[in-house]
């Protein structure tokens, strides 16, 4: 499919042109991407860092062809978008995210596209193409054959979840992606705004890919973000998902890098305990359920995911628990930066040197 079409014709439209066609707004939608799927010989070499290839601008007809007229399998669904499995060149698979049609969602699509076009990191989901011919914005991503972290940890088919070594590897990979967003782009940090387990995709080798940039923005923003003349701008909806939202953000309406750090801390607690950010039965937040026990110096083994059995490193688990509690501190100034988090995980766990083992797939 896509035979004879312009999927790999480089878009000549710059980011400035994208801004001209719509003021950026905010909303979030679910997406399912990862693994390389470009139909060029050196695609896999381009996967990492600044060597990533530019996304291609697509025609609507190409999108229809890739999805069989939108009759292909639905691999993801959000409140305002649907993700279809797509057949790309070289018999590879992609994920086509189609947003619903509305003026507000059109602005959200512009926001997400603008951010994605600026990102190049091996643990940030890679955008392959986009289509903006119609009101329904389309983003084409690499496909993640192993689903998302939430499914792996909490889904009915998750089995034993993930082994300990893979959990700390995922923790380091997501931390590295966030460090890149916050500090790897010079003076223009990107705040993700919705860090959570379902926004971490797992590729064929169970490597993490941070996805869904519908809430992302450049620099500090929020209900109290500075507008003209230094005054607060018009209020915006609070970013994030239940259980992951920074309490300081709820109070102030201002999202910063430390808001992402808090959400990441909740993600660390999920990896540690195997519990969801919000309990389905009680509605209790994970931070409230295990935070006091860990803060009081309780044994990490008392909150650790029982599915791990004895197959974990006690010293590493203690280090991860300590780091998670720092990240979810109620005071943003006491939380570490993501660079600090990456450094701690590299120094106190074996994540940096972990080699992929196919047995981890089971």
Buried (B, 14 or more C-beta within 10 A) or exposed (E): BBEEBBBBEEBEEEEEEBEEEBEBBBBBBBBBBBBBBBBEEEBEEBBEEEEBBEBBBBBEEBBBBBBBEEEBEEBBEBEBBBBBBBBBBEEBBBBBBBBBEEEEBBBBBBBBBBBBBEBBBBBBBBBBBBBBEEEBBBBBBBBBBBBBBBBBBBEEEBEEBBBBBBBBBBBBBBBBBBBBBBBBBEEEBBBBBBBBBBBBBBBBBBBBBBBBBBBBBBBBBBBBBEEEEEEEEEEBEBBBBEBBBBBBBEEBBBBBBBBBBBBBBBBBBBBBBBBBBBBEEEEEBBBEBBBEBBEEEEEBEEBBBEBBEEEBBEEBBBBBBBBBBBBBBEEBEEBBBBBBBBBBBBEBBBBEEBEEEEEBEE
